[in-house]
Amino acid sequence: MSRPQSPDRFNEETATYSVRGADAPDLEKGVAAIRNVLKTLPVRPGVYRMHDARGDVLYVGKARALRNRVTNYTQVARLSKRLQRMVAQTRSMTIVTTNNEAEALLLEAQLIKRYRPPYNVLLRDDKSFPYILLRADHAFPRIQKHRGAQKAKGNYYGPFASAGSVTRTLNALQKLFLLRSCSDSFFANRSRPCLLYQIKRCSAPCVGRIDEAGYAELVADAKAFLAGKSTQVQAKLGAAMQQAAETMDFELAAVYRDRLKALTFIQGSQAINAEGVGDADIFALACKAGTMGIQGFFIRGGQNWGHRSFFPTHTEDLSEDEVFASFLMQFYEEVPPPRTILLDRELAEGSLIAEALAEQAKGRVTILQPQRGDRRRLIEQAKRNAEEALERRMAESTTQARILRELADMFELDGPPDRIEVFDNSHIMGTHALGAMVVAGPEGFRKNSYRKFNIRRPETAPGDDFAMMREVFERRFARAKSEDPDREGGDWPDLVLIDGGRGQLNAAMQTLEEIGVEDVALVGVAKGPHHGREGREVFHLMDGRELTLPVNSPVLFYLQRLRDEAHRFAIGAHRQKRAKAIGVSSLDEVPGIGPARKKALLMHFGTAKAVRSASLEDLQKAPGVSRSVAQQVYDFYHAR
């Protein structure tokens, strides 16, 4: 069976059917477009996409028999209100045939991840899962945290539920197995042990404190432990400690004792007892008042590597089984499936999902619903956690909704804001200046929408906060006006907060007036007369009024949190820009000077300033610098 990405899996170009129509939703036109597709639709497995008049994907679905499945959308009376709205917007369809239903299920998950259609269940989780990587491309392998594509050669252990859980485990593993965590370049240039050796978290192979055979034994023990053989490792360390004590080598015995303590810490930090489970993921779903939450535990080698809560969106009018099945396929689109998946219920498409995941994992995948024993207790614990997480989520959502309603009343908005943008500037005496934008909504911060604006216009004077704000606002809203003039994309803000006082607010208002944007609510957030005292912020409105809030107001706390997040993002971006600039040299501006010649000149003269002031004869004496290159460097500096 072919992979979803393989070229022979399907031929999309030969299986596309399109019917164009008007922009306005029209149920009759939608049904007509679908019926036109049915004329040439095969009775085969595949995936269909519904498009609106602009070509945007409304929905992605899979079918065992495409003709039969798509025909259902023409029987309007049997459709839910949600599906009727979707059909009314449909003007064209894209059909992709596959070899079987399992391939269609995999392709459906890929396309949902790619297009994020508004009528599909969506797993809104933009956080990648971290792994522990034990590299295999060095005589003394490095252990490290890893995210992203698994291209490096070595053993990957995970997924871990969060960066915190993988960091804690990694620190304990360093104490337990004394494996190095430094980069190869750092390792190659050491002349004496680093601090990690002093605090007994590394065996210092960089300076020969352990030979290759001894280090290989540590690596083998680490692999055994991460594979679930912790009892074997514990017995080995206990025997070594006992032998060292018997030979009166108490210092070595203390080392083994500390390693055993680290092992005990890892075993004791498990939130659930998963011994004997092996590699498995455990999921349970909770539903309350139409809101669904899924709790996942990740077990590898019988060890609990953390848990995470998920809250799928677009679940209206859908059954719990439909949401659960869609969640599993989207989740394992990013994460390699384990051999065993434990669920709190039996899914109608469980066998099909297992078949599709087995193709993805290139090995057998079993989906089980435990009825008794230890596995059943794990399911019950996951179910209890799912219910508690859902209750917390709903309580937070209720509080958040109330805050947004109060915010709308306070700033006289048309309704609770769905998108709030916060702007801040960061610079040091005008250098490395940039603007930052953070975005928040009812569900919290939308970090995928954060933006940085490098201040690059020559007319913007260094340190002029008002001019910087004008440049940022012009670039942000001029682009929004050109790309989405009808404001249908959801990227226009309902409220804009500006970190600053009346001057920054006036600069932003003037900029929006010049580009023809008149109906965006702007508010300036400034510290009041008592600087440094929390709760004394003054809110400057567009009509000249100033508002303050009680120091214990939930709305004030929310606005302070938005402002602090903008501060954090702006300062972090400024630090990155400043750190990057440290490695920039004036030699980078000289045409024809690459990294090798730049390094040769700096090694010979010491600094870029010395290169700039060197004579032509001195430049020619630098190793690797020819007469023509020396002339080029000399002319570049002295032509000025």
Secondary structure, DSSP 4 states (H G I P E B T S, - for coil): ---TTSTTS--SGGGEE-----SS--HHHHHHHHHHHHTT--SS-EEEEEE-TT--EEEEEEESSHHHHHHGGG-GGGS-HHHHHHHHH--EEEEEE-SSHHHHHHHHHHHHHHH--TTS-B----PPPPEEEEE-SSSS--EEEE-S---SSEEEE---SSHHHHHHHHHHHHHHH----S-HHHHHT-SS--HHHHTTS---GGGTSS-HHHHHHHHHHHHHHHTT-HHHHHHHHHHHHHHHHHTT-HHHHHHHHHHHHHHHHHHHT-SS--TT--SEEEEEEEEETTEEEEEEEEEETTEEEEEEEE--B--TT--HHHHHHHHHHHHHHHS---SEEEESS--TTHHHHHHHHHHHHTS--EEE---SHHHHHHHHHHHHHHHHHHHHHHHHHHHHHHHHHHHHHHTT-SSS-S-EEEEEEEEETTEEEEEEEEEEETTEE-GGG-EEEE---TTS-TT-HHHHHHHHHHHHHHHHHHH-TT--SS-S-SEEEEES-HHHHHHHHHHHHHTT-----EEEEEE-SSTT-TT-EEEEETTS-EE---TT-HHHHHHHHHHHHHHHHHHHHHHHHHHHHHT--GGGGSTT--HHHHHHHHHHHSSHHHHHH--HHHHHTSTT--HHHHHHHHHHHHT-
